[in-house]
């Protein structure tokens, strides 16, 4: 499958999973992505909620949103937390 771009508009296919989540048949925008075990997983903004969905549940529409529609320009800074490796003190 092809990788979706950030801000790309997609349609959510109807599967048992997407029906349970209440997003089957909806359109949404890609806000994030990560590599799952078997396929990529996307953070899809549907309405005002973001849902994590596998790429096999998504179909491209050929459209993109303007990022300014989603992001208000505010940002925060967070410090990454480091965890010691097992057996190392």
Secondary structure, DSSP 8 states (H G I E B T S, - for coil): -----TTEEEEE---HHHHHHT-TT-EEEEEEEEE-SSSEEEEEEETTEEEEEEGGGEEEEEEE--GGGT--S------------TT--
